[in-house]
Amino acid sequence: MELGTFLASDAALVVLSTFGLVATGLAIVRDIPVQRRGGARSAGGEAYVTSAYLPNGGRGS
């Protein structure tokens, strides 16, 4: 099967969509903090924030 024929087929749509969904799921799972049972430790009640949500990647202006 030639690459052009495959990319134009419905199977390519299914494969690429599945790959995208898996990649999105992995990105979401990696971004969620892991809470341990038996009393999660908090740093003074601060909320979990990644640098992706801060301007300039969490660095100063």
N, CA, C, O and CB atoms as a CASP TS submission, in Angstrom:
PFRMAT TS
TARGET T0000
AUTHOR 0000-0000-0000
METHOD Language model
MODEL 1
PARENT N/A
ATOM      1  N   MET     1       0.856  -1.172   0.000  1.00  0.00           N
ATOM      2  CA  MET     1       0.000   0.000   0.000  1.00  0.00           C
ATOM      3  C   MET     1       0.905   1.239   0.000  1.00  0.00           C
ATOM      4  O   MET     1       1.825   1.343   0.812  1.00  0.00           O
ATOM      5  CB  MET     1      -0.975  -0.004   1.236  1.00  0.00           C
ATOM      6  N   GLU     2       0.644   2.145  -0.886  1.00  0.00           N
ATOM      7  CA  GLU     2       1.449   3.351  -0.964  1.00  0.00           C
ATOM      8  C   GLU     2       1.057   4.320   0.142  1.00  0.00           C
ATOM      9  O   GLU     2      -0.065   4.291   0.646  1.00  0.00           O
ATOM     10  CB  GLU     2       1.296   4.013  -2.335  1.00  0.00           C
ATOM     11  N   LEU     3       1.991   5.166   0.504  1.00  0.00           N
ATOM     12  CA  LEU     3       1.758   6.109   1.594  1.00  0.00           C
ATOM     13  C   LEU     3       0.624   7.077   1.257  1.00  0.00           C
ATOM     14  O   LEU     3      -0.220   7.363   2.107  1.00  0.00           O
ATOM     15  CB  LEU     3       3.039   6.888   1.905  1.00  0.00           C
ATOM     16  N   GLY     4       0.600   7.571   0.049  1.00  0.00           N
ATOM     17  CA  GLY     4      -0.460   8.503  -0.354  1.00  0.00           C
ATOM     18  C   GLY     4      -1.833   7.872  -0.287  1.00  0.00           C
ATOM     19  O   GLY     4      -2.795   8.520   0.126  1.00  0.00           O
ATOM     20  N   THR     5      -1.939   6.620  -0.687  1.00  0.00           N
ATOM     21  CA  THR     5      -3.214   5.909  -0.639  1.00  0.00           C
ATOM     22  C   THR     5      -3.658   5.711   0.804  1.00  0.00           C
ATOM     23  O   THR     5      -4.833   5.873   1.133  1.00  0.00           O
ATOM     24  CB  THR     5      -3.106   4.551  -1.356  1.00  0.00           C
ATOM     25  N   PHE     6      -2.699   5.357   1.664  1.00  0.00           N
ATOM     26  CA  PHE     6      -3.030   5.158   3.076  1.00  0.00           C
ATOM     27  C   PHE     6      -3.494   6.466   3.725  1.00  0.00           C
ATOM     28  O   PHE     6      -4.496   6.483   4.439  1.00  0.00           O
ATOM     29  CB  PHE     6      -1.815   4.595   3.834  1.00  0.00           C
ATOM     30  N   LEU     7      -2.765   7.564   3.476  1.00  0.00           N
ATOM     31  CA  LEU     7      -3.112   8.836   4.103  1.00  0.00           C
ATOM     32  C   LEU     7      -4.472   9.356   3.645  1.00  0.00           C
ATOM     33  O   LEU     7      -5.104  10.140   4.353  1.00  0.00           O
ATOM     34  CB  LEU     7      -2.043   9.867   3.803  1.00  0.00           C
ATOM     35  N   ALA     8      -4.921   8.930   2.478  1.00  0.00           N
ATOM     36  CA  ALA     8      -6.227   9.355   1.980  1.00  0.00           C
ATOM     37  C   ALA     8      -7.351   8.445   2.462  1.00  0.00           C
ATOM     38  O   ALA     8      -8.518   8.700   2.166  1.00  0.00           O
ATOM     39  CB  ALA     8      -6.216   9.395   0.466  1.00  0.00           C
ATOM     40  N   SER     9      -7.019   7.398   3.192  1.00  0.00           N
ATOM     41  CA  SER     9      -8.028   6.421   3.598  1.00  0.00           C
ATOM     42  C   SER     9      -8.630   6.772   4.967  1.00  0.00           C
ATOM     43  O   SER     9      -8.103   7.604   5.706  1.00  0.00           O
ATOM     44  CB  SER     9      -7.414   5.015   3.637  1.00  0.00           C
ATOM     45  N   ASP    10      -9.736   6.117   5.274  1.00  0.00           N
ATOM     46  CA  ASP    10     -10.376   6.292   6.586  1.00  0.00           C
ATOM     47  C   ASP    10      -9.524   5.695   7.698  1.00  0.00           C
ATOM     48  O   ASP    10      -9.581   6.159   8.837  1.00  0.00           O
ATOM     49  CB  ASP    10     -11.769   5.648   6.593  1.00  0.00           C
ATOM     50  N   ALA    11      -8.739   4.677   7.383  1.00  0.00           N
ATOM     51  CA  ALA    11      -7.885   4.052   8.398  1.00  0.00           C
ATOM     52  C   ALA    11      -6.864   5.049   8.923  1.00  0.00           C
ATOM     53  O   ALA    11      -6.556   5.050  10.115  1.00  0.00           O
ATOM     54  CB  ALA    11      -7.171   2.815   7.823  1.00  0.00           C
ATOM     55  N   ALA    12      -6.336   5.895   8.050  1.00  0.00           N
ATOM     56  CA  ALA    12      -5.368   6.903   8.491  1.00  0.00           C
ATOM     57  C   ALA    12      -6.029   7.879   9.456  1.00  0.00           C
ATOM     58  O   ALA    12      -5.414   8.291  10.440  1.00  0.00           O
ATOM     59  CB  ALA    12      -4.776   7.663   7.281  1.00  0.00           C
ATOM     60  N   LEU    13      -7.264   8.250   9.186  1.00  0.00           N
ATOM     61  CA  LEU    13      -7.993   9.150  10.077  1.00  0.00           C
ATOM     62  C   LEU    13      -8.157   8.532  11.459  1.00  0.00           C
ATOM     63  O   LEU    13      -7.981   9.210  12.472  1.00  0.00           O
ATOM     64  CB  LEU    13      -9.364   9.494   9.487  1.00  0.00           C
ATOM     65  N   VAL    14      -8.490   7.264  11.501  1.00  0.00           N
ATOM     66  CA  VAL    14      -8.668   6.568  12.778  1.00  0.00           C
ATOM     67  C   VAL    14      -7.346   6.479  13.524  1.00  0.00           C
ATOM     68  O   VAL    14      -7.293   6.749  14.724  1.00  0.00           O
ATOM     69  CB  VAL    14      -9.246   5.160  12.554  1.00  0.00           C
ATOM     70  N   VAL    15      -6.284   6.106  12.830  1.00  0.00           N
ATOM     71  CA  VAL    15      -4.967   5.948  13.469  1.00  0.00           C
ATOM     72  C   VAL    15      -4.460   7.283  14.009  1.00  0.00           C
ATOM     73  O   VAL    15      -4.012   7.356  15.153  1.00  0.00           O
ATOM     74  CB  VAL    15      -3.947   5.361  12.468  1.00  0.00           C
ATOM     75  N   LEU    16      -4.525   8.336  13.197  1.00  0.00           N
ATOM     76  CA  LEU    16      -4.013   9.626  13.622  1.00  0.00           C
ATOM     77  C   LEU    16      -4.874  10.247  14.725  1.00  0.00           C
ATOM     78  O   LEU    16      -4.346  10.911  15.618  1.00  0.00           O
ATOM     79  CB  LEU    16      -3.932  10.565  12.433  1.00  0.00           C
ATOM     80  N   SER    17      -6.176  10.041  14.674  1.00  0.00           N
ATOM     81  CA  SER    17      -7.054  10.545  15.734  1.00  0.00           C
ATOM     82  C   SER    17      -6.774   9.833  17.055  1.00  0.00           C
ATOM     83  O   SER    17      -6.739  10.460  18.114  1.00  0.00           O
ATOM     84  CB  SER    17      -8.532  10.367  15.340  1.00  0.00           C
ATOM     85  N   THR    18      -6.577   8.536  16.984  1.00  0.00           N
ATOM     86  CA  THR    18      -6.267   7.761  18.194  1.00  0.00           C
ATOM     87  C   THR    18      -4.949   8.218  18.791  1.00  0.00           C
ATOM     88  O   THR    18      -4.836   8.370  20.007  1.00  0.00           O
ATOM     89  CB  THR    18      -6.213   6.251  17.879  1.00  0.00           C
ATOM     90  N   PHE    19      -3.959   8.436  17.952  1.00  0.00           N
ATOM     91  CA  PHE    19      -2.658   8.910  18.423  1.00  0.00           C
ATOM     92  C   PHE    19      -2.810  10.269  19.112  1.00  0.00           C
ATOM     93  O   PHE    19      -2.216  10.501  20.165  1.00  0.00           O
ATOM     94  CB  PHE    19      -1.654   9.008  17.246  1.00  0.00           C
ATOM     95  N   GLY    20      -3.593  11.156  18.527  1.00  0.00           N
ATOM     96  CA  GLY    20      -3.809  12.470  19.127  1.00  0.00           C
ATOM     97  C   GLY    20      -4.510  12.390  20.465  1.00  0.00           C
ATOM     98  O   GLY    20      -4.152  13.117  21.392  1.00  0.00           O
ATOM     99  N   LEU    21      -5.503  11.521  20.586  1.00  0.00           N
ATOM    100  CA  LEU    21      -6.218  11.364  21.851  1.00  0.00           C
ATOM    101  C   LEU    21      -5.316  10.787  22.944  1.00  0.00           C
ATOM    102  O   LEU    21      -5.379  11.212  24.098  1.00  0.00           O
ATOM    103  CB  LEU    21      -7.436  10.468  21.655  1.00  0.00           C
ATOM    104  N   VAL    22      -4.489   9.826  22.577  1.00  0.00           N
ATOM    105  CA  VAL    22      -3.558   9.235  23.547  1.00  0.00           C
ATOM    106  C   VAL    22      -2.548  10.281  24.007  1.00  0.00           C
ATOM    107  O   VAL    22      -2.262  10.382  25.200  1.00  0.00           O
ATOM    108  CB  VAL    22      -2.826   8.012  22.934  1.00  0.00           C
ATOM    109  N   ALA    23      -2.006  11.057  23.074  1.00  0.00           N
ATOM    110  CA  ALA    23      -1.044  12.095  23.435  1.00  0.00           C
ATOM    111  C   ALA    23      -1.678  13.149  24.344  1.00  0.00           C
ATOM    112  O   ALA    23      -1.041  13.610  25.291  1.00  0.00           O
ATOM    113  CB  ALA    23      -0.483  12.757  22.174  1.00  0.00           C
ATOM    114  N   THR    24      -2.916  13.531  24.067  1.00  0.00           N
ATOM    115  CA  THR    24      -3.613  14.504  24.902  1.00  0.00           C
ATOM    116  C   THR    24      -3.856  13.931  26.298  1.00  0.00           C
ATOM    117  O   THR    24      -3.661  14.623  27.296  1.00  0.00           O
ATOM    118  CB  THR    24      -4.947  14.918  24.252  1.00  0.00           C
ATOM    119  N   GLY    25      -4.278  12.678  26.368  1.00  0.00           N
ATOM    120  CA  GLY    25      -4.499  12.032  27.663  1.00  0.00           C
ATOM    121  C   GLY    25      -3.235  11.963  28.495  1.00  0.00           C
ATOM    122  O   GLY    25      -3.271  12.211  29.700  1.00  0.00           O
ATOM    123  N   LEU    26      -2.118  11.627  27.866  1.00  0.00           N
ATOM    124  CA  LEU    26      -0.848  11.564  28.589  1.00  0.00           C
ATOM    125  C   LEU    26      -0.434  12.945  29.094  1.00  0.00           C
ATOM    126  O   LEU    26       0.078  13.071  30.206  1.00  0.00           O
ATOM    127  CB  LEU    26       0.251  10.981  27.690  1.00  0.00           C
ATOM    128  N   ALA    27      -0.648  13.962  28.297  1.00  0.00           N
ATOM    129  CA  ALA    27      -0.301  15.318  28.728  1.00  0.00           C
ATOM    130  C   ALA    27      -1.145  15.742  29.924  1.00  0.00           C
ATOM    131  O   ALA    27      -0.635  16.388  30.840  1.00  0.00           O
ATOM    132  CB  ALA    27      -0.487  16.313  27.573  1.00  0.00           C
ATOM    133  N   ILE    28      -2.421  15.390  29.928  1.00  0.00           N
ATOM    134  CA  ILE    28      -3.301  15.734  31.049  1.00  0.00           C
ATOM    135  C   ILE    28      -2.883  14.978  32.302  1.00  0.00           C
ATOM    136  O   ILE    28      -2.823  15.562  33.383  1.00  0.00           O
ATOM    137  CB  ILE    28      -4.773  15.422  30.703  1.00  0.00           C
ATOM    138  N   VAL    29      -2.594  13.694  32.173  1.00  0.00           N
ATOM    139  CA  VAL    29      -2.212  12.874  33.326  1.00  0.00           C
ATOM    140  C   VAL    29      -0.904  13.372  33.932  1.00  0.00           C
ATOM    141  O   VAL    29      -0.759  13.390  35.154  1.00  0.00           O
ATOM    142  CB  VAL    29      -2.078  11.396  32.918  1.00  0.00           C
ATOM    143  N   ARG    30       0.041  13.772  33.101  1.00  0.00           N
ATOM    144  CA  ARG    30       1.324  14.259  33.620  1.00  0.00           C
ATOM    145  C   ARG    30       1.183  15.594  34.317  1.00  0.00           C
ATOM    146  O   ARG    30       2.018  15.929  35.158  1.00  0.00           O
ATOM    147  CB  ARG    30       2.334  14.376  32.499  1.00  0.00           C
ATOM    148  N   ASP    31       0.150  16.377  33.997  1.00  0.00           N
ATOM    149  CA  ASP    31      -0.026  17.701  34.571  1.00  0.00           C
ATOM    150  C   ASP    31      -0.774  17.666  35.897  1.00  0.00           C
ATOM    151  O   ASP    31      -0.697  18.623  36.668  1.00  0.00           O
ATOM    152  CB  ASP    31      -0.756  18.586  33.600  1.00  0.00           C
ATOM    153  N   ILE    32      -1.495  16.584  36.180  1.00  0.00           N
ATOM    154  CA  ILE    32      -2.263  16.476  37.417  1.00  0.00           C
ATOM    155  C   ILE    32      -1.326  16.027  38.545  1.00  0.00           C
ATOM    156  O   ILE    32      -0.640  15.014  38.403  1.00  0.00           O
ATOM    157  CB  ILE    32      -3.458  15.478  37.250  1.00  0.00           C
ATOM    158  N   PRO    33      -1.286  16.760  39.655  1.00  0.00           N
ATOM    159  CA  PRO    33      -0.399  16.370  40.757  1.00  0.00           C
ATOM    160  C   PRO    33      -0.869  15.073  41.412  1.00  0.00           C
ATOM    161  O   PRO    33      -2.067  14.799  41.496  1.00  0.00           O
ATOM    162  CB  PRO    33      -0.327  17.491  41.806  1.00  0.00           C
ATOM    163  N   VAL    34       0.075  14.303  41.860  1.00  0.00           N
ATOM    164  CA  VAL    34      -0.241  13.034  42.520  1.00  0.00           C
ATOM    165  C   VAL    34      -0.443  13.306  43.998  1.00  0.00           C
ATOM    166  O   VAL    34       0.426  13.878  44.656  1.00  0.00           O
ATOM    167  CB  VAL    34       0.888  11.973  42.295  1.00  0.00           C
ATOM    168  N   GLN    35      -1.592  12.897  44.521  1.00  0.00           N
ATOM    169  CA  GLN    35      -1.860  13.060  45.941  1.00  0.00           C
ATOM    170  C   GLN    35      -1.678  11.715  46.622  1.00  0.00           C
ATOM    171  O   GLN    35      -2.253  10.709  46.206  1.00  0.00           O
ATOM    172  CB  GLN    35      -3.288  13.623  46.186  1.00  0.00           C
ATOM    173  N   ARG    36      -0.875  11.712  47.669  1.00  0.00           N
ATOM    174  CA  ARG    36      -0.610  10.472  48.404  1.00  0.00           C
ATOM    175  C   ARG    36      -1.658  10.292  49.485  1.00  0.00           C
ATOM    176  O   ARG    36      -2.135  11.261  50.076  1.00  0.00           O
ATOM    177  CB  ARG    36       0.811  10.480  49.022  1.00  0.00           C
ATOM    178  N   ARG    37      -2.011   9.040  49.736  1.00  0.00           N
ATOM    179  CA  ARG    37      -2.984   8.739  50.791  1.00  0.00           C
ATOM    180  C   ARG    37      -2.364   8.984  52.157  1.00  0.00           C
ATOM    181  O   ARG    37      -1.147   8.908  52.324  1.00  0.00           O
ATOM    182  CB  ARG    37      -3.483   7.281  50.681  1.00  0.00           C
ATOM    183  N   GLY    38      -3.209   9.275  53.121  1.00  0.00           N
ATOM    184  CA  GLY    38      -2.726   9.436  54.487  1.00  0.00           C
ATOM    185  C   GLY    38      -2.259  10.845  54.780  1.00  0.00           C
ATOM    186  O   GLY    38      -1.365  11.027  55.606  1.00  0.00           O
ATOM    187  N   GLY    39      -2.814  11.823  54.151  1.00  0.00           N
ATOM    188  CA  GLY    39      -2.447  13.206  54.465  1.00  0.00           C
ATOM    189  C   GLY    39      -1.489  13.773  53.449  1.00  0.00           C
ATOM    190  O   GLY    39      -0.275  13.600  53.551  1.00  0.00           O
ATOM    191  N   ALA    40      -2.031  14.433  52.496  1.00  0.00           N
ATOM    192  CA  ALA    40      -1.174  15.072  51.489  1.00  0.00           C
ATOM    193  C   ALA    40      -0.500  16.282  52.121  1.00  0.00           C
ATOM    194  O   ALA    40      -1.138  17.066  52.823  1.00  0.00           O
ATOM    195  CB  ALA    40      -1.996  15.492  50.222  1.00  0.00           C
ATOM    196  N   ARG    41       0.781  16.421  51.866  1.00  0.00           N
ATOM    197  CA  ARG    41       1.518  17.560  52.397  1.00  0.00           C
ATOM    198  C   ARG    41       1.255  18.782  51.532  1.00  0.00           C
ATOM    199  O   ARG    41       1.293  18.709  50.304  1.00  0.00           O
ATOM    200  CB  ARG    41       3.031  17.256  52.468  1.00  0.00           C
ATOM    201  N   SER    42       0.993  19.891  52.178  1.00  0.00           N
ATOM    202  CA  SER    42       0.822  21.128  51.423  1.00  0.00           C
ATOM    203  C   SER    42       1.853  22.140  51.906  1.00  0.00           C
ATOM    204  O   SER    42       2.227  22.162  53.079  1.00  0.00           O
ATOM    205  CB  SER    42      -0.625  21.690  51.577  1.00  0.00           C
ATOM    206  N   ALA    43       2.289  22.948  51.004  1.00  0.00           N
ATOM    207  CA  ALA    43       3.282  23.965  51.338  1.00  0.00           C
ATOM    208  C   ALA    43       2.548  25.228  51.780  1.00  0.00           C
ATOM    209  O   ALA    43       2.399  26.167  50.998  1.00  0.00           O
ATOM    210  CB  ALA    43       4.227  24.260  50.122  1.00  0.00           C
ATOM    211  N   GLY    44       2.094  25.252  53.015  1.00  0.00           N
ATOM    212  CA  GLY    44       1.418  26.430  53.530  1.00  0.00           C
ATOM    213  C   GLY    44       0.086  26.716  52.861  1.00  0.00           C
ATOM    214  O   GLY    44      -0.342  27.869  52.809  1.00  0.00           O
ATOM    215  N   GLY    45      -0.573  25.693  52.351  1.00  0.00           N
ATOM    216  CA  GLY    45      -1.868  25.869  51.731  1.00  0.00           C
ATOM    217  C   GLY    45      -1.805  26.447  50.328  1.00  0.00           C
ATOM    218  O   GLY    45      -2.817  26.907  49.801  1.00  0.00           O
ATOM    219  N   GLU    46      -0.635  26.427  49.724  1.00  0.00           N
ATOM    220  CA  GLU    46      -0.514  26.973  48.372  1.00  0.00           C
ATOM    221  C   GLU    46      -1.137  26.024  47.369  1.00  0.00           C
ATOM    222  O   GLU    46      -1.102  24.806  47.544  1.00  0.00           O
ATOM    223  CB  GLU    46       0.959  27.236  48.016  1.00  0.00           C
ATOM    224  N   ALA    47      -1.692  26.576  46.340  1.00  0.00           N
ATOM    225  CA  ALA    47      -2.298  25.774  45.282  1.00  0.00           C
ATOM    226  C   ALA    47      -1.212  25.259  44.346  1.00  0.00           C
ATOM    227  O   ALA    47      -0.146  25.860  44.213  1.00  0.00           O
ATOM    228  CB  ALA    47      -3.349  26.597  44.497  1.00  0.00           C
ATOM    229  N   TYR    48      -1.505  24.139  43.706  1.00  0.00           N
ATOM    230  CA  TYR    48      -0.587  23.561  42.726  1.00  0.00           C
ATOM    231  C   TYR    48      -0.648  24.376  41.441  1.00  0.00           C
ATOM    232  O   TYR    48      -1.716  24.528  40.848  1.00  0.00           O
ATOM    233  CB  TYR    48      -0.931  22.070  42.448  1.00  0.00           C
ATOM    234  N   VAL    49       0.484  24.895  41.016  1.00  0.00           N
ATOM    235  CA  VAL    49       0.543  25.678  39.786  1.00  0.00           C
ATOM    236  C   VAL    49       1.799  25.281  39.030  1.00  0.00           C
ATOM    237  O   VAL    49       2.888  25.228  39.602  1.00  0.00           O
ATOM    238  CB  VAL    49       0.526  27.212  40.083  1.00  0.00           C
ATOM    239  N   THR    50       1.645  25.007  37.760  1.00  0.00           N
ATOM    240  CA  THR    50       2.823  24.710  36.940  1.00  0.00           C
ATOM    241  C   THR    50       3.257  25.971  36.228  1.00  0.00           C
ATOM    242  O   THR    50       2.489  26.926  36.112  1.00  0.00           O
ATOM    243  CB  THR    50       2.534  23.578  35.920  1.00  0.00           C
ATOM    244  N   SER    51       4.475  25.972  35.756  1.00  0.00           N
ATOM    245  CA  SER    51       4.997  27.141  35.055  1.00  0.00           C
ATOM    246  C   SER    51       4.252  27.413  33.760  1.00  0.00           C
ATOM    247  O   SER    51       4.335  28.514  33.217  1.00  0.00           O
ATOM    248  CB  SER    51       6.468  26.960  34.767  1.00  0.00           C
ATOM    249  N   ALA    52       3.524  26.422  33.258  1.00  0.00           N
ATOM    250  CA  ALA    52       2.767  26.608  32.013  1.00  0.00           C
ATOM    251  C   ALA    52       1.652  27.625  32.205  1.00  0.00           C
ATOM    252  O   ALA    52       1.193  28.225  31.233  1.00  0.00           O
ATOM    253  CB  ALA    52       2.182  25.270  31.532  1.00  0.00           C
ATOM    254  N   TYR    53       1.207  27.831  33.446  1.00  0.00           N
ATOM    255  CA  TYR    53       0.114  28.748  33.706  1.00  0.00           C
ATOM    256  C   TYR    53       0.602  30.126  34.133  1.00  0.00           C
ATOM    257  O   TYR    53      -0.206  31.031  34.339  1.00  0.00           O
ATOM    258  CB  TYR    53      -0.790  28.178  34.762  1.00  0.00           C
ATOM    259  N   LEU    54       1.898  30.292  34.265  1.00  0.00           N
ATOM    260  CA  LEU    54       2.433  31.560  34.702  1.00  0.00           C
ATOM    261  C   LEU    54       3.014  32.321  33.519  1.00  0.00           C
ATOM    262  O   LEU    54       3.536  31.705  32.590  1.00  0.00           O
ATOM    263  CB  LEU    54       3.492  31.352  35.781  1.00  0.00           C
ATOM    264  N   PRO    55       2.934  33.646  33.536  1.00  0.00           N
ATOM    265  CA  PRO    55       3.536  34.403  32.442  1.00  0.00           C
ATOM    266  C   PRO    55       5.049  34.209  32.431  1.00  0.00           C
ATOM    267  O   PRO    55       5.664  34.082  33.489  1.00  0.00           O
ATOM    268  CB  PRO    55       3.189  35.898  32.562  1.00  0.00           C
ATOM    269  N   ASN    56       5.634  34.187  31.277  1.00  0.00           N
ATOM    270  CA  ASN    56       7.073  34.010  31.088  1.00  0.00           C
ATOM    271  C   ASN    56       7.576  32.698  31.677  1.00  0.00           C
ATOM    272  O   ASN    56       8.730  32.618  32.095  1.00  0.00           O
ATOM    273  CB  ASN    56       7.824  35.167  31.712  1.00  0.00           C
ATOM    274  N   GLY    57       6.734  31.668  31.718  1.00  0.00           N
ATOM    275  CA  GLY    57       7.159  30.367  32.216  1.00  0.00           C
ATOM    276  C   GLY    57       7.501  30.348  33.685  1.00  0.00           C
ATOM    277  O   GLY    57       8.251  29.476  34.123  1.00  0.00           O
ATOM    278  N   GLY    58       6.975  31.283  34.470  1.00  0.00           N
ATOM    279  CA  GLY    58       7.238  31.297  35.896  1.00  0.00           C
ATOM    280  C   GLY    58       8.448  32.141  36.275  1.00  0.00           C
ATOM    281  O   GLY    58       8.768  32.279  37.455  1.00  0.00           O
ATOM    282  N   ARG    59       9.112  32.699  35.285  1.00  0.00           N
ATOM    283  CA  ARG    59      10.272  33.548  35.556  1.00  0.00           C
ATOM    284  C   ARG    59       9.800  34.980  35.720  1.00  0.00           C
ATOM    285  O   ARG    59       8.688  35.322  35.315  1.00  0.00           O
ATOM    286  CB  ARG    59      11.333  33.440  34.420  1.00  0.00           C
ATOM    287  N   GLY    60      10.625  35.805  36.301  1.00  0.00           N
ATOM    288  CA  GLY    60      10.283  37.209  36.488  1.00  0.00           C
ATOM    289  C   GLY    60      10.136  37.930  35.154  1.00  0.00           C
ATOM    290  O   GLY    60      10.493  37.389  34.107  1.00  0.00           O
ATOM    291  N   SER    61       9.611  39.146  35.191  1.00  0.00           N
ATOM    292  CA  SER    61       9.381  39.881  33.947  1.00  0.00           C
ATOM    293  C   SER    61      10.634  40.367  33.374  1.00  0.00           C
ATOM    294  O   SER    61      10.625  41.007  32.323  1.00  0.00           O
ATOM    295  CB  SER    61       8.466  41.021  34.152  1.00  0.00           C
TER
END
